[in-house]
Amino acid sequence: MREQAPSSFFVICNFCLFEILSRLRIREGEKERTVSFRDKVLSCKDCGDDFSFTAGEQEFYRDKGLNNPPKRCPGCRVAKRARFEEWEQASRSGDRVLSETTCTDCGGLAKVPFVPKPGLPVYCSSCFQTRTPMPRGV
């Protein structure tokens, strides 16, 4: 017995339709067949390099209930995980971890208590003080 489609409907773009169909499992009698995935080429959020999101990885993401594709290439994922573990360990021990980078204004060495994100300005302490207004009452 087939289910009837609801009386109302909405429009779905082709990409969304492909994503929905790729996640559906279609049962035919006793056989179960899954819609196959195709490899995708994605761009890394951190380094900008292209990387392959394979059909096997897509099936793994689907099986684990992960709806969003990865944003980082495998190398950047490993590096981010290592940075996170380093910060987590330092926060447990009470030590303060400083990252060394180049000041955006003067080009000197800047030690900051966070991991700088690519493309965002980072200032050394003297340049930061000249850019930040002093609070009232100090």
C-alpha positions in Angstrom: 0.0 0.0 0.0 1.5 3.3 -1.0 1.3 6.5 1.0 -0.5 9.4 -0.7 1.4 12.6 -1.2 0.2 15.6 0.8 -2.1 18.0 -1.0 0.3 21.0 -0.5 3.8 21.1 -2.1 6.8 23.4 -2.3 9.6 24.0 -4.7 13.1 22.5 -4.0 16.2 23.4 -5.9 18.1 20.7 -7.8 21.0 20.6 -5.3 18.7 20.3 -2.3 16.8 17.6 -4.0 20.0 15.7 -4.8 21.0 16.0 -1.1 17.6 14.8 0.1 17.6 11.8 -2.3 21.1 10.8 -1.5 20.1 10.4 2.1 17.0 8.4 1.5 17.0 4.6 1.7 14.6 3.1 -0.7 13.0 -0.3 0.2 11.9 -2.6 -2.5 10.4 -5.8 -1.2 13.1 -7.4 1.0 15.9 -5.6 -0.8 17.3 -2.4 0.5 19.2 -0.2 -1.9 20.9 3.0 -1.1 21.4 6.0 -3.4 25.1 6.2 -4.3 27.2 9.3 -3.5 29.6 11.0 -5.8 32.9 12.5 -4.8 32.8 16.3 -4.3 35.6 18.8 -4.4 35.4 21.3 -1.5 37.5 24.3 -0.6 39.2 24.5 2.8 38.0 27.3 5.1 41.5 27.8 6.6 44.1 27.3 3.8 41.8 27.7 0.7 43.1 24.5 -0.9 40.7 22.2 -2.7 40.1 18.7 -1.2 38.0 15.7 -2.1 35.0 14.7 0.0 34.7 11.1 -1.1 31.6 9.0 -1.4 32.8 6.9 1.5 33.2 9.9 3.8 29.7 11.2 2.7 28.2 7.8 3.7 30.1 8.0 7.1 28.7 11.5 7.7 25.2 10.3 6.8 25.4 7.3 9.1 26.7 9.4 12.0 23.9 12.0 11.5 26.3 14.8 10.4 24.3 17.0 8.0 27.1 19.5 7.1 30.1 18.6 4.9 33.6 19.3 6.3 34.8 22.9 6.1 38.5 22.0 6.4 40.9 19.8 4.5 42.3 16.7 6.4 45.6 18.5 7.2 43.8 21.6 8.6 41.4 19.4 10.6 44.4 17.6 12.3 46.1 21.0 13.0 42.9 22.5 14.5 42.4 19.4 16.7 46.1 19.7 17.9 45.6 23.4 18.6 42.4 22.7 20.5 44.1 19.9 22.6 47.0 22.2 23.4 44.7 24.9 24.6 42.6 22.5 26.5 45.6 21.0 28.3 46.9 24.5 29.1 43.6 25.6 30.5 43.5 22.6 32.8 47.0 23.2 34.1 46.4 27.0 34.5 49.2 27.9 32.2 48.7 30.7 29.7 49.7 29.8 26.2 50.8 32.7 24.0 50.9 32.5 20.2 53.7 34.4 18.4 52.7 36.3 15.2 53.5 39.5 13.3 51.8 42.8 14.2 49.6 44.1 11.4 50.6 47.7 12.0 54.3 47.8 12.8 55.4 44.3 11.6 57.0 43.5 15.0 56.6 40.4 17.1 53.2 40.1 18.8 52.5 37.6 21.5 48.8 37.1 21.9 46.7 34.8 24.2 44.8 33.3 21.3 45.4 31.5 18.0 45.1 34.2 15.3 42.7 33.5 12.5 44.0 34.0 8.9 42.9 37.3 7.3 42.2 39.1 10.6 44.4 41.8 12.0 46.6 41.1 15.1 48.4 43.9 17.0 51.3 43.9 19.4 50.5 45.4 22.9 51.8 48.9 22.0 49.9 49.1 18.7 46.8 47.7 20.4 46.9 50.4 23.1 47.1 53.2 20.5 44.1 51.8 18.6 41.9 51.1 21.7 40.4 54.2 23.5 41.0 54.4 27.2 37.8 53.7 29.3 36.3 56.7 31.2 37.1 57.1 34.8 40.6 55.5 34.7 
